């Protein structure tokens, strides 16, 4: 097998996905490349509520500390 050491490494492609679950509630997932790295953990009654939750994560996450409990 030949390995190309000059190939550009795959860059993360972070994106939020908003979707309806099996119960009809709105949820979100945060993807990086092909992996889910975070999700809503709860369903929302409207798409707008799910989108507001995404906005809240975007607003507060850069300063969130890492804690061990």
N, C-alpha and C positions, 0 to 999 in steps of 0.2 A: 504494500500500500504506500502510495506517495503522499507526503504531507507538504502542503504549501505554507511555509513559514511567513510568507509575505501577505497572506490573505488577511483582509480586515476582519477583526473579530466581530461577531454578531453583537450589535448594540441593543440594549434594552429598548423595548417599544412600549413604554407604560401607557395604559389606557384604562378608562373606566367603562364598564359595560353595565347597562341598565336592562333588566329583564323581568318578566313575570314568572313566578314560580308555579308549581302545580296547584296551589290554592288560590291563584289569581292575584297574589300580593306582589308588589314591586320590590325588587332587591337590586343591589349593585355588587360588582366584583371589580377588583383592581388587578389588572394583568401586567406582567412584565415578560415580554417575549411570549412564550407559550405556557407560562405558569401563573396560576392565581396566587397572588401574594397577600390579599386581604379581601374580606367580604363584609356585607352589611350585618350579618348575624341576626337580622330580624327582617320581617316583611313590613312594607309600608302600604297604606291604603291607596295612595296615588303616586303616579310617576313623579310629580312635582316634589312630594315629600322625599322620595329617594334621591332626587337630584339635589335637594337642599342638604341632605346628609352628606352627599359627595362634596358639596361646596364647603361644609363644615370640616370635613377631613382634610381637604386641600388647605384650608385656612390655618388649622391648628397643628397639623402633623410635623411641619418643619422644626417646630420647637419642642416637640414632645420628648421627654426624657425616657431613657430605658431604665426600668426598675425591676428589681428581683424581689419576689414576695416569698 
